[in-house]
């Protein structure tokens, strides 16, 4: 003969086991999240190191002086030619289907020959 099953004890035992498994799963999930975050940071650091170790070159650029148009004595009828941006460096990507193009663009100076203090004149 089998003893009678106590339903209250069964449900309490079941609930305790279920909660223990649930807590264990949440704990393991948090550990996995932290490990994934660690790996992501390591990969980003490695990519940054790789990008920083790439060779780079320098380019000497000669810029023309902009005449000061804010000066009231400046009466120039001479029309300045519009300068179009031209590449100073062109680095083809893998497969030669795309390239990285570097430009130097002179920012507006508000009619003065030089940009205001604290503001870069080129970008």
Secondary structure, DSSP 8 states (H G I E B T S, - for coil): ------HHHHHHHHHHHHHHHHHHHHHHHHHHHHHHHHHHHHHHHHHHHHHHTS--------------TTSTT--------------SEEEE-GGGS-EEEE---B---TTSSS--TTS-SB-
